[in-house]
């Protein structure tokens, strides 16, 4: 019988974060702070534009608004704690705060993936079935799609957080990351986690890889439809309507794919942290820029409001 107390009785985890000099910590603090504020402000602008400008009240921009909400929320679950650690050197986080951070991180990360899949379907209908677009993408349809993304993300996050919260942690409470990442936390457990690893593998296949394949399939049909357009101007117009979403998909999935396919060694931990940092703060900063610079409607709406 295992007499090891549950971590909840130990109260705290120690977040290792980044190992560097005091000067490096200060540089990290200001660098991450600038990028974080840029990401939050940029995505809030997207949210306000979609809500306030009637021209943007379409399915594509409705999904974009939800993506911006997920971006703001996902980066805000972990980056403020990282900034606190680098500034105060207080690496401790309570068990309840760690589980809360994990819950919201999984929720918003899954939500981003689901929303990108919904946006891919929207682009598929717009390019491949343009005459039926308004019939297919009715208001109740895209509202259900967005609600489904939120519900799936909440349930999946609740499942993983609940299963993690009942684990026992006897060997170590040092989280070798800058936030309470699910993989890093369960790796510390003294409980047999074989079942949880199987569950996580199935979850990655069904949610992450499955939806990535749906996006790929959507773009196979989209590129096929674009190729059949006879005029070069028509092809460019159809392709330009998808480029912002396609760039966003590459920005989001790029770090995730590298993080999962690269061999895991002790020396790669710092690289993993940098990739996670890119996913959590750099990508949310770039998404509003991609949609504002590549999309005339968003840029026009912004210029209209500021005049």
Secondary structure, DSSP 4 states (H G I P E B T S, - for coil): ---PPBHHHH-EEEE------HHHHHHHHHHHHHHHHHHHHHHHHHHHHHHH-GGG-SHHHHHHHHHHHHHHHHHHHHHHHHHHHHHH---EEEHHHHHHHHHHHHHHHHHHHHHHHHHHHHHHHHHHSGGGHHHHS-HHHHHHHHHHHHHHHHHHHHHHHHHHHT-B--S--EESSSS--HHHHHHT-SS--HHHHHHHHHHIIIIIIHHHHHHHHHHHHHHHHHHT--SHHHHHHHHHHHHHHHHHHHHHHHHHHHHHHS---GGGHHHHHHHHHIIIIIHHHHHHHHHHHS-HHHHHHHHHHH-
